[in-house]
Amino acid sequence: MLLEALGSVLIGLALSWAATRHLAERLPSRRAVFTTGTLGALFGAYVTHVAIGPGHETATLIGSAAIAAVLLSLLLRPSSRRLHRALPF
């Protein structure tokens, strides 16, 4: 369980780093992004570990990455470009 937690923290940090590198203008502060990514990955590892049980380390890490990515996507703000409607009404 300790290695799963450490692995999920590293996954959360890696996802947060990638998000801030590629989507910096659409995200809040780096501190919020890294906190959300790390805690989201830990929460994802916990939920996945409880759902499928011990002995499934790879699946637990995949679940932690998925939940961390979902939580990071919730931080995204709309882009500055506005979509124009085809019809004026």
ZIRAMO-V391075 format. One record per residue. N is the residue number from 1. RES is the residue in one letter. OMEGA is omega in degrees with one decimal (NA if undefined). Layout:
N&RES&OMEGA, N&RES&OMEGA
This chain:
1&M&-179.8, 2&L&178.3, 3&L&175.1, 4&E&179.0, 5&A&178.7, 6&L&177.4, 7&G&179.9, 8&S&175.3, 9&V&178.2, 10&L&176.5, 11&I&178.2, 12&G&177.6, 13&L&179.2, 14&A&177.5, 15&L&178.3, 16&S&178.6, 17&W&179.0, 18&A&179.6, 19&A&179.9, 20&T&179.3, 21&R&-173.9, 22&H&-175.3, 23&L&-173.1, 24&A&-176.7, 25&E&-177.9, 26&R&-177.2, 27&L&173.6, 28&P&-176.1, 29&S&179.6, 30&R&-179.9, 31&R&178.9, 32&A&-179.2, 33&V&-179.1, 34&F&177.1, 35&T&-179.9, 36&T&179.7, 37&G&-178.3, 38&T&-179.9, 39&L&176.1, 40&G&177.9, 41&A&176.8, 42&L&177.6, 43&F&178.1, 44&G&176.9, 45&A&179.2, 46&Y&-178.7, 47&V&-179.3, 48&T&179.5, 49&H&178.5, 50&V&-176.2, 51&A&-174.7, 52&I&175.4, 53&G&-179.0, 54&P&177.4, 55&G&-179.3, 56&H&-174.0, 57&E&-178.6, 58&T&178.9, 59&A&177.7, 60&T&178.9, 61&L&175.9, 62&I&177.3, 63&G&178.7, 64&S&177.4, 65&A&-179.0, 66&A&-178.5, 67&I&176.6, 68&A&178.8, 69&A&178.4, 70&V&179.4, 71&L&176.6, 72&L&179.2, 73&S&177.5, 74&L&178.4, 75&L&-176.3, 76&L&174.1, 77&R&177.0, 78&P&179.1, 79&S&-177.3, 80&S&177.0, 81&R&177.9, 82&R&176.0, 83&L&179.6, 84&H&179.2, 85&R&178.5, 86&A&179.9, 87&L&-175.7, 88&P&-178.5, 89&F&NA
